[in-house]
């Protein structure tokens, strides 16, 4: 099932998502629908609040075309209650977001992360990541804490973006731009 993707400034994106207490059929089908929605967008990651569900669940697939072809990547990851338990180094990445219409910006992130999470079949896993996958995991876990990448840029830039959104909404152009494919990796 393809979900509607909620867009800034909708309020569900600002809420701290609650932990999943039970990995039941509902959570499993939510993750399936989220993966479908992410691929259709297209994007490389999606968090449950982006489809209007304030629960700690994310999907990511950051494999390049080449990795996909050779079957060498990590494939689709569906993670429940993901948590960063170690982070090191620094990386600057041009980020976009399926919930932030028509805007990208450079964001500082940790270069490498160790994430603990649960899989849909109730296994506790640890995941080491660097590069795009590390960025993507931090971006998605931010969503679970009610934070968008525009909360990590300067206040001036954020205010300018906020004003632009209001103007686009006033002019009735927001929805049309929201349909456009993301210009950077949509996460
Ligand atoms: Zn995002």
Boltz pocket constraint, residues with backbone or C-beta under 6 A from the ligand:
constraints:
  - pocket:
      binder: B
      contacts: [[A, 45], [A, 96], [A, 97], [A, 98], [A, 99], [A, 139], [A, 143], [A, 186], [A, 187]]
      max_distance: 6.0
